[in-house]
Amino acid sequence: MNARLPLLLTLTALLAACGQSPTTSAPELGAATESAPVTVAGQYVAGEVIVQLRGGLSAQSLSALSSLGVQSLETLATVNGAALLRAQITDGQSVTAKVAQLAQSALVRFAEPNWLYEHQATASDLYYTNGTLWGMAGDASTPANAYGSQAAEAWARGAVGSDSVYVGIIDEGYQFDHPDLKGNVWLNPFDPADGRDNDGNGYVDDTRGWDFANSDNTVYDGGTRGSQDSHGTHVAGTIGGTANDGGVVGVNHNVTMISGKFLGRRGGSTADAIKAVDYFTDLKTRHGLNIVATNNSWGGGGYSQALYEAIVRGAKANILFIAAAGNSGTNNDTTASYPSNYDTTAGAGYDAVIAVAAIDKAGALASFSQYGKTSVDIGAPGVAITSSVPYNKYSSYNGTSMATPHVSGAAALYASTHPGASAQSIRAAILGSAVPTASLNGKTVTGGRLNVSGF
């Protein structure tokens, strides 16, 4: 992928659709790759900005910025001794005016809005309990579908995944005790539930992951805050629904999934997305968890230097960032869509992002799916996808949100059969095995659809 530049983006609703963060360190990234325009027409958190201080300056340096009308709310990360801050505007200026003002300060590396993200996956048939999982089928499987992910053929060869491979789900939370998910859910061995932050990452009793949207360890709110977390639960079922239990099955029969919930009732913010990305990077770098990818079925807002650099930190830890292309039916080459348009090549030395379009069971590019010959990598099943939803039920959803976990599942499946594979080699294997598909020719980098039959 070679055209993911920080361009002006008018927010579109994407059907792709935090406590203190762990301190992170990385080689100095230098100046922002490009300043995002401050006139972006999008949605962001009112009265807030994200500010990256210059190297060597701490959060306390914001006291020197008080005359500019901002107050620190939290430190999102610390990179080379410089704080990345979520800050409140205190002088009544607009977000765009404040971003422009802060960008002129000698203390500030960059400033940007705290963008809002969302998913908009829609149900076509509620409570599916016997739908056809065409997205898992292959040419020679029973039932067969040439346009499925070919996962069934991989299973027939004995490739069913491994519990030693981890995938982070940055999304809503998911029902971790769902009959189809409970066998593949992470239980944190580093921080048992005792009211203390045993692993020192800033999150007390993050036994199943963390809820950055609500700043607590309750990653599933379907039974406590009304009917929530359907989208995250659906994504989890496609990645790792267990087999032979009467429900659905994911690309992996065996995998370990960790929740990085940042989407709540009103969507999610850049600040919370950054904390979620860094959470998984910290788990891998400090504890050695074999986290091969994060699934990111969400989007919106404009270019964020802060989020880009968090993704780079993950890429340097060999974590793929697999993202939905979006559901506006537009060309991402000409109108960038984030986070799928980020390219980590300059920061990490290779591109760790895989952008995913949606196809239907006849192999056609979905009418809603965004595309891009140089910015969207591959197509995957994303229409009439049946998976798990809260309250032990099942439903059929449409969206690039649904296509993305097929590819995240593919990354985990490949890692299970190729222990020690780098993120770069996993990405190359997924894209290199794509099956040429007429509807994707000239619409994606590979011109093809997902094929895991050789994994």
C-alpha positions as CSV (number, residue, x, y, z in Angstrom):
1,M,0.0,0.0,0.0
2,N,1.5,3.3,-1.0
3,A,-1.1,6.0,-0.9
4,R,-2.1,6.4,2.8
5,L,-1.1,10.0,3.3
6,P,-2.4,12.3,6.0
7,L,-5.0,14.0,3.8
8,L,-8.0,16.2,4.7
9,L,-11.0,13.9,5.4
10,T,-14.6,14.9,5.7
11,L,-16.1,12.5,8.3
12,T,-18.3,9.8,7.0
13,A,-20.2,7.3,9.1
14,L,-18.2,4.1,8.6
15,L,-20.0,0.8,8.6
16,A,-16.6,-0.6,9.5
17,A,-18.2,0.0,11.9
18,C,-9.5,5.2,29.3
19,G,-7.0,5.1,34.5
20,Q,-3.7,6.0,33.2
21,S,-2.0,4.4,30.2
22,P,1.2,2.4,30.4
23,T,4.3,4.4,29.7
24,T,5.7,3.6,26.3
25,S,9.0,4.3,24.7
26,A,10.2,4.3,21.1
27,P,12.9,5.9,19.0
28,E,12.3,9.6,18.5
29,L,9.8,10.1,15.7
30,G,10.8,13.6,15.1
31,A,8.4,16.1,13.6
32,A,4.9,15.1,12.6
33,T,5.0,13.7,9.1
34,E,2.5,16.3,8.0
35,S,0.3,18.8,9.8
36,A,-3.4,17.9,9.5
37,P,-5.5,20.8,8.3
38,V,-7.4,22.5,11.2
39,T,-10.5,23.1,9.1
40,V,-11.5,19.4,8.9
41,A,-15.3,19.0,8.8
42,G,-15.8,16.1,11.2
43,Q,-16.9,15.0,14.6
44,Y,-14.7,15.3,17.7
45,V,-15.0,15.6,21.4
46,A,-16.2,19.1,22.2
47,G,-13.9,21.2,24.3
48,E,-10.9,18.8,24.1
49,V,-7.7,18.5,22.1
50,I,-4.8,16.1,22.0
51,V,-1.4,17.6,22.5
52,Q,2.0,16.1,21.9
53,L,4.7,18.0,23.8
54,R,8.2,18.3,22.3
55,G,10.9,15.8,23.4
56,G,12.2,16.2,27.0
57,L,9.1,18.0,28.2
58,S,6.8,16.4,30.8
59,A,3.1,16.8,31.5
60,Q,4.0,19.5,34.0
61,S,5.1,21.6,31.1
62,L,1.4,22.3,30.4
63,S,1.5,24.7,33.3
64,A,3.4,26.9,30.9
65,L,0.6,26.5,28.4
66,S,-2.1,27.7,30.8
67,S,-1.9,31.1,29.2
68,L,-3.0,29.4,26.0
69,G,-6.2,28.2,27.7
70,V,-5.7,24.4,28.1
71,Q,-5.6,22.1,31.1
72,S,-4.3,18.5,31.1
73,L,-7.0,15.9,31.7
74,E,-4.7,12.8,31.4
75,T,-1.5,11.5,30.0
76,L,-2.2,9.1,27.2
77,A,1.4,8.0,26.7
78,T,5.0,9.1,27.3
79,V,7.4,8.8,24.4
80,N,11.1,9.6,24.9
81,G,10.2,11.6,28.0
82,A,7.6,13.7,26.2
83,A,3.9,13.5,27.2
84,L,1.0,12.9,24.9
85,L,-1.9,14.6,26.6
86,R,-5.7,14.8,26.4
87,A,-6.4,18.4,27.4
88,Q,-9.5,20.5,28.1
89,I,-10.0,23.9,26.5
90,T,-10.5,26.4,29.3
91,D,-10.9,29.7,27.5
92,G,-14.0,29.0,25.4
93,Q,-12.2,28.8,22.0
94,S,-13.3,26.3,19.4
95,V,-11.4,23.1,18.9
96,T,-10.1,24.2,15.5
97,A,-9.0,27.6,16.8
98,K,-7.2,26.0,19.8
99,V,-5.4,23.4,17.6
100,A,-4.1,26.2,15.4
101,Q,-3.0,28.3,18.4
102,L,-1.2,25.4,20.1
103,A,0.6,24.5,16.9
104,Q,2.4,27.8,17.2
105,S,3.8,27.1,20.7
106,A,7.4,26.2,21.0
107,L,6.4,23.6,23.6
108,V,4.1,21.7,21.3
109,R,5.1,19.1,18.7
110,F,1.5,18.8,17.3
111,A,-2.0,19.4,18.4
112,E,-5.2,17.9,17.0
113,P,-8.9,17.3,17.7
114,N,-9.9,14.3,19.8
115,W,-11.7,12.6,16.9
116,L,-14.8,10.5,17.4
117,Y,-15.1,7.0,15.7
118,E,-18.0,4.7,15.3
119,H,-19.3,1.6,13.6
120,Q,-22.7,1.2,11.9
121,A,-23.0,-2.5,11.2
122,T,-26.7,-3.3,10.6
123,A,-28.6,-6.5,11.2
124,S,-30.4,-8.0,8.3
125,D,-31.9,-10.9,10.3
126,L,-31.9,-11.0,14.1
127,Y,-31.1,-14.0,16.2
128,Y,-29.8,-16.3,13.5
129,T,-29.3,-19.7,15.0
130,N,-29.1,-21.8,11.8
131,G,-27.8,-19.4,9.1
132,T,-25.2,-20.5,6.6
133,L,-21.7,-19.4,7.4
134,W,-20.7,-18.9,3.7
135,G,-17.8,-16.7,4.7
136,M,-16.0,-19.8,6.2
137,A,-16.6,-22.0,3.1
138,G,-14.2,-23.0,0.4
139,D,-14.4,-24.4,-3.1
140,A,-14.3,-28.0,-2.0
141,S,-15.9,-27.8,1.4
142,T,-19.4,-28.9,2.3
143,P,-21.3,-26.6,2.0
144,A,-19.1,-25.0,-0.7
145,N,-18.7,-21.4,-1.7
146,A,-15.8,-20.3,-3.9
147,Y,-16.0,-16.7,-2.5
148,G,-15.7,-17.7,1.2
149,S,-12.4,-17.3,3.1
150,Q,-11.6,-21.0,2.4
151,A,-11.3,-21.5,6.2
152,A,-13.1,-24.9,6.0
153,E,-10.4,-26.2,3.7
154,A,-7.7,-25.1,6.1
155,W,-9.5,-26.9,8.9
156,A,-9.6,-30.1,6.7
157,R,-5.8,-29.9,6.6
158,G,-5.6,-29.7,10.4
159,A,-5.1,-25.9,10.7
160,V,-7.6,-24.9,13.3
161,G,-5.7,-22.3,15.2
162,S,-3.8,-22.2,18.6
163,D,-4.6,-20.9,22.0
164,S,-1.0,-19.6,22.1
165,V,-1.9,-17.0,19.4
166,Y,-3.6,-13.8,20.6
167,V,-5.7,-11.2,18.9
168,G,-6.7,-7.9,20.4
169,I,-10.2,-6.7,19.6
170,I,-10.3,-2.9,19.6
171,D,-14.0,-2.3,19.4
172,E,-17.0,-2.5,21.7
173,G,-16.6,-5.2,24.3
174,Y,-17.8,-8.7,23.7
175,Q,-19.7,-11.3,25.7
176,F,-16.8,-13.4,27.0
177,D,-19.1,-16.0,28.5
178,H,-21.1,-16.5,25.3
179,P,-21.2,-20.3,24.5
180,D,-19.3,-19.8,21.3
181,L,-16.7,-17.5,22.8
182,K,-15.9,-18.6,26.3
183,G,-13.4,-21.3,25.2
184,N,-11.2,-18.7,23.5
185,V,-11.3,-15.8,26.0
186,W,-8.2,-14.4,27.8
187,L,-7.8,-14.5,31.5
188,N,-5.0,-12.2,32.6
189,P,-2.4,-14.2,34.6
190,F,-0.5,-11.0,35.4
191,D,-3.3,-9.2,37.3
192,P,-5.7,-11.5,39.2
193,A,-8.9,-10.0,40.6
194,D,-7.8,-8.7,44.0
195,G,-8.4,-4.9,43.8
196,R,-4.7,-4.2,43.0
197,D,-2.8,-3.3,39.9
198,N,-0.5,-6.3,40.2
199,D,1.2,-5.8,36.8
200,G,1.6,-2.1,37.1
201,N,0.1,-1.1,33.8
202,G,-2.3,1.4,35.3
203,Y,-5.4,-0.8,35.1
204,V,-6.7,-2.5,38.2
205,D,-7.9,-6.1,37.7
206,D,-7.9,-6.0,33.9
207,T,-8.8,-9.7,33.9
208,R,-10.4,-9.9,30.5
209,G,-8.9,-6.7,29.0
210,W,-10.0,-3.1,29.7
211,D,-13.0,-0.8,29.0
212,F,-11.4,2.5,27.9
213,A,-14.8,4.0,27.1
214,N,-16.0,3.7,30.7
215,S,-12.6,3.5,32.5
216,D,-13.3,0.2,34.2
217,N,-12.6,-3.5,33.8
218,T,-16.1,-4.5,32.8
219,V,-15.4,-5.2,29.2
220,Y,-18.9,-6.6,28.5
221,D,-21.8,-4.3,29.3
222,G,-24.6,-6.1,27.6
223,G,-26.1,-7.1,30.9
224,T,-25.2,-4.1,32.9
225,R,-25.8,-1.0,30.8
226,G,-28.6,-2.3,28.5
227,S,-28.1,-4.0,25.2
228,Q,-24.6,-3.1,24.2
229,D,-21.5,-4.8,22.7
230,S,-23.4,-6.6,19.9
231,H,-20.8,-5.4,17.3
232,G,-17.8,-6.5,19.4
233,T,-19.4,-9.8,20.1
234,H,-20.2,-10.4,16.5
235,V,-16.6,-9.6,15.5
236,A,-15.2,-12.0,18.1
237,G,-17.3,-14.8,16.8
238,T,-15.9,-14.5,13.3
239,I,-12.3,-14.5,14.6
240,G,-12.7,-17.2,17.1
241,G,-16.0,-18.9,17.6
242,T,-15.5,-22.4,18.9
243,A,-16.4,-25.4,16.9
244,N,-18.9,-28.3,17.4
245,D,-21.1,-26.5,20.0
246,G,-24.2,-26.0,17.9
247,G,-23.7,-22.3,17.2
248,V,-21.3,-20.5,14.8
249,V,-17.6,-21.1,14.2
250,G,-14.8,-18.7,13.6
251,V,-11.8,-18.7,11.3
252,N,-10.0,-20.2,14.3
253,H,-11.4,-22.9,16.4
254,N,-8.6,-22.1,18.9
255,V,-7.3,-18.7,19.6
256,T,-7.0,-16.3,22.6
257,M,-9.0,-13.0,22.3
258,I,-8.4,-9.9,24.5
259,S,-10.9,-7.0,24.7
260,G,-9.7,-3.4,24.3
261,K,-13.1,-1.8,24.4
262,F,-13.2,1.8,23.4
263,L,-16.5,2.2,21.6
264,G,-19.4,3.0,23.9
265,R,-23.0,4.3,23.3
266,R,-21.7,7.4,21.7
267,G,-18.8,5.9,19.8
268,G,-15.2,6.3,20.8
269,S,-12.5,8.9,20.8
270,T,-9.0,9.2,19.5
271,A,-7.7,9.4,23.1
272,D,-9.3,6.1,24.0
273,A,-8.3,4.4,20.8
274,I,-4.6,5.4,21.5
275,K,-4.8,3.9,25.0
276,A,-6.3,0.7,23.6
277,V,-3.6,0.3,21.0
278,D,-0.9,1.0,23.5
279,Y,-2.5,-1.5,25.9
280,F,-1.8,-4.4,23.5
281,T,1.7,-3.2,22.7
282,D,2.5,-3.1,26.4
283,L,1.1,-6.6,26.9
284,K,3.3,-7.9,24.2
285,T,6.5,-6.0,25.0
286,R,6.4,-6.4,28.8
287,H,4.8,-9.9,29.1
288,G,5.7,-11.5,25.8
289,L,2.1,-12.4,24.8
290,N,2.0,-13.6,21.2
291,I,-0.3,-10.8,20.1
292,V,-0.2,-11.0,16.3
293,A,-2.9,-8.5,15.4
294,T,-5.6,-6.1,16.5
295,N,-9.0,-6.0,14.8
296,N,-10.2,-2.5,14.1
297,S,-13.8,-2.5,12.6
298,W,-14.3,1.2,13.1
299,G,-13.5,4.6,11.6
300,G,-14.3,8.3,11.3
301,G,-12.8,11.6,11.9
302,G,-9.6,12.9,10.3
303,Y,-5.9,12.1,10.3
304,S,-4.5,11.8,13.8
305,Q,-0.7,12.0,14.2
306,A,-1.1,10.6,17.8
307,L,-3.0,7.5,16.7
308,Y,-0.7,6.9,13.8
309,E,2.3,6.9,16.2
310,A,0.5,4.5,18.5
311,I,0.0,2.2,15.6
312,V,3.7,2.5,14.7
313,R,4.6,1.5,18.3
314,G,2.5,-1.6,17.8
315,A,4.1,-2.3,14.4
316,K,7.5,-2.2,16.0
317,A,6.3,-4.8,18.4
318,N,5.2,-7.0,15.5
319,I,1.5,-6.4,15.8
320,L,-0.6,-6.0,12.7
321,F,-3.4,-3.4,12.6
322,I,-6.2,-4.8,10.5
323,A,-8.8,-2.2,9.7
324,A,-12.2,-1.9,7.9
325,A,-12.1,0.2,4.7
326,G,-15.4,1.8,5.5
327,N,-19.0,1.7,4.3
328,S,-19.6,4.8,2.3
329,G,-19.0,3.2,-1.1
330,T,-16.2,5.8,-1.9
331,N,-12.7,5.6,-3.1
332,N,-10.1,5.8,-0.3
333,D,-7.4,6.7,-2.8
334,T,-9.1,10.1,-3.3
335,T,-10.8,10.6,0.0
336,A,-8.8,9.1,2.8
337,S,-10.6,7.0,5.4
338,Y,-9.0,6.5,8.9
339,P,-7.7,4.4,10.4
340,S,-7.5,2.1,7.4
341,N,-5.5,4.7,5.3
342,Y,-2.6,4.8,7.8
343,D,0.7,3.5,6.3
344,T,3.3,2.7,8.9
345,T,6.1,2.2,6.4
346,A,8.0,5.4,7.2
347,G,7.7,4.9,11.0
348,A,8.1,1.2,11.4
349,G,10.0,0.2,8.3
350,Y,7.1,-1.7,6.8
351,D,3.3,-1.3,6.5
352,A,1.6,-3.1,9.4
353,V,-1.9,-2.0,8.3
354,I,-4.2,-4.3,6.3
355,A,-7.3,-2.4,4.9
356,V,-10.2,-4.7,4.1
357,A,-13.1,-4.3,1.7
358,A,-16.3,-6.4,1.8
359,I,-17.6,-8.8,-0.8
360,D,-20.8,-10.8,-1.0
361,K,-21.4,-14.5,-1.5
362,A,-21.3,-14.1,-5.3
363,G,-17.9,-12.4,-5.2
364,A,-19.2,-8.9,-5.9
365,L,-17.8,-5.9,-4.2
366,A,-20.5,-4.9,-1.7
367,S,-22.4,-1.8,-2.8
368,F,-21.5,0.0,0.5
369,S,-17.9,-1.1,0.6
370,Q,-15.1,1.5,0.3
371,Y,-12.3,0.6,-2.0
372,G,-8.9,1.9,-3.3
373,K,-6.4,0.5,-5.8
374,T,-3.5,1.7,-3.7
375,S,-5.1,2.1,-0.2
376,V,-7.4,-0.9,0.3
377,D,-5.5,-4.2,0.4
378,I,-7.9,-7.1,0.0
379,G,-11.6,-8.2,0.0
380,A,-13.2,-10.6,2.4
381,P,-16.8,-11.8,3.2
382,G,-18.8,-8.9,4.6
383,V,-22.5,-9.4,3.5
384,A,-25.0,-11.6,5.4
385,I,-22.4,-12.7,7.9
386,T,-23.8,-14.7,10.8
387,S,-22.0,-14.6,14.1
388,S,-22.5,-14.4,17.9
389,V,-24.3,-11.5,19.6
390,P,-25.1,-10.8,23.3
391,Y,-27.4,-12.9,25.4
392,N,-26.1,-16.2,23.9
393,K,-27.7,-15.4,20.5
394,Y,-26.7,-15.1,16.9
395,S,-27.4,-12.6,14.1
396,S,-26.5,-11.7,10.5
397,Y,-24.8,-8.4,9.9
398,N,-23.4,-6.6,6.9
399,G,-20.3,-4.4,6.6
400,T,-16.6,-4.0,6.2
401,S,-16.8,-4.5,10.0
402,M,-17.7,-8.1,9.3
403,A,-15.0,-8.5,6.5
404,T,-12.2,-7.3,8.8
405,P,-12.4,-10.1,11.4
406,H,-12.1,-12.7,8.7
407,V,-8.7,-11.2,7.9
408,S,-7.7,-10.9,11.6
409,G,-8.7,-14.5,12.0
410,A,-6.5,-15.3,9.0
411,A,-3.5,-13.6,10.7
412,A,-4.0,-15.7,13.8
413,L,-4.5,-18.9,11.7
414,Y,-1.2,-18.3,9.8
415,A,0.6,-17.6,13.1
416,S,-0.6,-20.9,14.5
417,T,1.0,-22.8,11.6
418,H,4.1,-20.7,11.3
419,P,5.3,-20.1,14.9
420,G,7.6,-17.1,15.2
421,A,6.4,-15.5,12.0
422,S,6.9,-11.7,11.9
423,A,4.0,-9.4,11.4
424,Q,5.5,-8.4,8.0
425,S,5.7,-12.1,6.9
426,I,2.1,-12.7,8.0
427,R,0.9,-9.7,6.1
428,A,2.8,-10.8,3.0
429,A,1.3,-14.3,3.2
430,I,-2.3,-13.0,3.5
431,L,-1.9,-10.6,0.6
432,G,0.2,-13.0,-1.5
433,S,-2.4,-15.7,-1.3
434,A,-5.3,-13.5,-2.4
435,V,-7.5,-15.1,-5.2
436,P,-7.9,-12.7,-8.2
437,T,-11.5,-11.5,-8.2
438,A,-13.1,-9.5,-11.0
439,S,-15.0,-7.1,-8.7
440,L,-11.8,-6.2,-6.9
441,N,-9.6,-5.8,-9.9
442,G,-8.4,-2.1,-9.9
443,K,-10.3,-1.7,-6.6
444,T,-7.8,-3.1,-4.2
445,V,-4.0,-3.5,-4.0
446,T,-4.1,-7.3,-4.5
447,G,-7.1,-7.3,-6.8
448,G,-8.3,-10.3,-4.9
449,R,-10.1,-11.9,-2.0
450,L,-9.0,-13.6,1.2
451,N,-7.8,-17.2,0.9
452,V,-6.6,-19.1,3.9
453,S,-6.7,-22.6,2.4
454,G,-3.0,-23.0,2.5
455,F,-2.6,-21.8,6.1
